[in-house]
Amino acid sequence: MNSPLKILVIRLSSLGDILHTLPAFFDLRNSFPDAKIDWLVGSSSSFLLSTVRGIDTIHVFDKDAVRISLPDRSTRYPIRKLIRTLRAEKYDYSIDFQGLLKTALLGFLSGATTRIGFSKDLVREKPAHWFYQRTIPPPKEPLHILAQNRRLAELTGAYPAIVPFEPVVAEEDLRVVDSLIQKEGLSKFAVINPGGGWPSKIWKPECYGRLADRIQRELKLPVVVTTGPGEENLYDIMSAQCSEKPLIHFQIPFLQLIPLLKKAQLLIGADTGPFHLACALGTAVVGIFGPTSPVRNGPWNDKDEIVTHAMHCSFCYKRECPTENACMDIPVDEVITAVTRRLAKADKLS
């Protein structure tokens, strides 16, 4: 009798990219229900995987510990222990969904029988493809990264499956969010997340503020602003633009966004973790895109809306912009039109 298949998924970061990998993981789990499927993730993103059903073991790669340990032979134990643990599993497949040299090397060091990854033209760091035995070629037409990830999973024999993301949420997180919603007397509401992992992704907070004001005045929909650590000033700038009803501000950790977004009518934001979380949960979204392509990184649902300002340098994928973020110079009128259009689609479905 053959032993169950063993698969190692490698995606260290970031939160949005991990969310983009989930459909491929669900394809693997649905195709191989008896398989042992583990995930190698970075320490800063591992908390998100605690919400994902079906992962057998979460292996954590601490890049800071590795960076400290490399010069000192006496402190190399963490990385050696990780490699020994991975090799002991005797994986049939490792699948590198990140395409970095270090992730490809980790797949190689895992001792997996077959290593899968992106081809030379798709990896983020060119030498990474040397370590793979099976790769997918570049798509003939632009393709969402979610779909590219699923093509990687298909190299194991997995097939596409429609599996909704039903995260495990701690009872305490549910209670906190329910308490906040009840305190504000909310039933229907929109969420605006004005932050962005890169400075170049951020739409001006003044624009977000004017947008929020119009949503509340014209669409009669309360707006909840969510911010991460160090982003409080974005809320302050937005609030100064509101002429009537004040904006509601929730400073909550990432996992508490799950119950909040499941209750929201809409999320508006840039290409960042909360935006992709909303997409994964099936919450309606309006995305504001400039340095990254909405074809590759945009909404998962065809009914969702994106707003861009086309320029010769659009979709450059640069964290800092030499043109003062001209690609994010998007009029509020265009975004409120997209919001109105998306809400109308949702009303027709309800």
N, C-alpha and C positions, 0 to 999 in steps of 0.2 A: 504494500500500500504506500502510495506517494505521500510524503510529508507536506503539510500546508505550505503554500507559497509565502515567501517573506519579501517584503518591499520596504525600502527606505525612501521616504520623501524628504528632499532637501530644499528648504526655503527658509532662510535665516531671518529675513526682514523684507520690507517694512510692513506695517499693518495692512495697508491697502493691497500690497502685493501678495500677502498671505491670503487675504480674502479672495483675490483673483485666482489663487491656486485651489481653493476649496472645491469648485466644480470638478476639477480633475481628480481630486482626492475622493469625492463622492462617486465618480465613475469607477475608480479602482475598488472602493469598498463594495459597491453594488455588483460589480463584475466578479469579484473574488470574495464572497462573504466569509469564507473560512480562512482567508489569508491573515497573516500577521503583518499589519501595516503600521510602521513607526514613522515619526517625523523628527527631523533634526532642525532645530530652530534656534535663533539667537536669544540670549537671555533677556533682552529688552522687549521682545515680542512674544515670549512664551506664554504670558498670561492669557492671550487671546485664544490659544489652542486649548486651554482648559474648558472652553465653552463648546468645543467641537466634539460631537459624538462619533465614535467609531475608530478613534486613534488608539492603538494598543499601548504604545510607549512614546512619551515625549522625551527626546534627548536634547539637552540644552548645551549650546556652544557659547561659551563666554569669551568673546573676542578680547575683552579687556584683560582677563586673566592670561590669555595666550600671549598678548602683547607684552605683558609684564614678565611672563615666564621665559620667553625665548632667549634673552641674553643670559639668564641665570639657570645653569644646569640643575641646580637643586630645587627649582620651583616649577619644573616642567610636568609635574605629576598630573594636573587637571587634564591637559590635552592628551597625555599618554593614557590616562584612565578612560577617557572618552573613546579613543581609537580602539583600545582593547575591548571595551563594551560593544562597540559597533561590530568589530570583527568576530566576536563570539556569537553574534546572531546568525552569521552565515547567510546574508541576504542573497536572494536570487536576483533582485534588481535594486539599483539605486537610481533615482530620478532627480536630476538637478534642475529645478525650476528657476534658478537664479542666474546661472551663466557667468559667475565670477571665477577667477582662478582658484580662490580659496574654497569655494563650494565644489568645484570640479575635483580639486585635490582631496577634499573630505570624502567625496564619493569613491575615489580611487583607494584611499586609505581604509575605507570601510570594508574592503575586500569583497564587495558585491560581485557576483558572477558576471552580471551584465550591467553596464553603466550607460544610462540614457541622458541625453541633454540636447541643447540647441546646436545647430550647425554653426560654422564659422561666421556666417553673415548675420546671425541672430544673437550670439553671445555678447555680453557686455564687455568682457575682456577676452581678446582674441585667443590667447593660449589655452583657454578653458576647453575648447573643443577637442584638443589633443587627448583628453582623458576619457572621452566618450566612445562607446562601441556602436551605439545606435543614435542617430540624430534625425531631426526633421529639417527639411529644406525650408528656405524662406517662402512664404505664401506668394502666389502669383499676384494677388491683390492685397491691399492693406487689411489686416485682420486683428481683431481685438485680442489682447494678451490672454484673456480668459480662454478663448478658442485655441490659441497656440498651446497653452498649457494642456488642454484636453487632448491635443494631438500628440503631445509627449506621452500622456498616459496610454494612448492607443497602441504605442509601441510595445506594451506589455501584453497586448491582446484584450485590453479593457475596451468596453464599448460605452458610448454616451448614454447617460441616464438622467431623467428629470428627478432630482432629489432636492427638496427645499432645505434651506439652511434653518434648522431649528435649534438654536444655541441653548446650552444649559446656562441658566441665569441664577445666581445665588438669591436665596429668599431675601436676604438683607438688601440687595440691590433693588429688587422689586418693591420692597417696602419704602425705601428711600424715594424712589421715583414716583410711586403712587402718592406719597405724602406731599411731594413738591407740586404735583399736578392738582391735587385736591386743594392745597393751600391757595393756589392761584385761581381756583375755580375754572379750570380748563376742561373743555370737552373736545372741540376741534381746534387745532392750532398748527402753525407752520414753524419749522425750525430753520434758523440761519446759523451756519457755522462759518465765521468769517476768516478763520485762520488757514494756514497752509504750511506744509513742510518746507517748501522753498519760498524765499521772498518773491520770486518771479511769478508764483501762482496766486498771489494775494490780490484780489480786487480791492479797490480803495475802500476803507471802512466808512468813509463819508457816503460813498455810493450804496453800500450795504444799508446804512442808516436811512437814506432817502427811500430805498426800496422797501425796507421794513415799515416805514411810515405810510407808504402808499398801500401796502398790503393790508395794514390795519384800518386805514381810512376808506379805501375804495372797495376792498374785498371783504371787509368786516371779519378778518381772521386774525386772532392774536398771534404775535410772533415771540417765540422763545429763542434767545441767543445762547449758544453754547460756546464756551471757550476753554482752551487748555491752559496749562501752567504758563504764566508770563504773557498771556494774551488779554489780560483784563482791560488794557488801554483800548483795544479794539471795540469792546462794548461801550466804553465811555464815549468814544468818538461817534459811534452809531447813535447812542442815546441823544446826543446833542442835536441830531438831525430830526428828531421826532417832535412834531408840533402839538400832538394831543396825548393819546394814550401812551404811557411809558412802556418801554420794552421790558420783557421778563428775562432775567439772566440766570441761567443754571450753570454753575461751575461744578461739573460732575466728572468722575473718572470715565475712561473710555467704555468700560463694560456696562456702566449705567446708561450709556447711550442706547443700548439694545432695547430695554423696555420703553425708553422715551420715544425712540424712532418707530417702534412698532405701533405706538398710539398716535403718532403724528400724521397729518394729512400730506405733508410735503417736507422735503429738506432742500435747501438751496445752499450751494457751496462750490468750492473749487475741487480740483483733483487731489483729494487728500483722504486720510483714513476714515473719518466720519461719513464722507460722501460715499465711499465704497461699502461701508457698513450698511448704509441705507439701501444701496443697490442690492446687497446680498440678502437683506431682510424683505425685499419686495416693496419697500416704501417708495412712493413717487418722489422723483428728484428733478431739479433743474440744475445743470452743471455749467459753471463759468470757466471756460478753458482758454488758455493763451499759449504757454510754453510747451504744453503737452497735447498730443493729438487726441481728440475725442473718439476717433475711430479705434485707436489702440487702447485708450484708457477711460473711455466714456461710460455712459450708463449701460446697464445690462439689458434693460427693457426698451424695446423699440418705441413704446409710448412716452418715454421720458424725453426731456428737452435739454438741449445744450445751446449755449450762446458763445460765440467767438467773434473776434475782430481780426479778419484775415489780413495778413501782411506777408511780405516776401520772406520774413524771418520767422514766421509762425511755426510752432511745434519744433523749436530748436532743442528742447530738453536741457536747457541751461538753468541752473539754480539762481544765478544772478543775471540781470538784464542790462546790457550797455545802452539801451534806448529808453531807460526809465519806465520800463514795463508798458511800452506803447501797445503791445498786443493785448493787454488787459484794460485798455482804454475803451470800455464798453458802456454805452449809454444806459442809464437806468430804465428808460422807456423800453428798450429791447428786452431787458430781463423781466420787467413786470408783464410784458406781453407773453413771454414764455411761461411765466408763472400762471397767468390766467388761462392760457391754453392747456397747460398740464392739469390744472385743477378741474377744468371742464371735462377732460378725458376721464378723470377719476370719478366724477359725478355720474357720468354715463354708465360706468361699470358698477356703481353702488346701487 
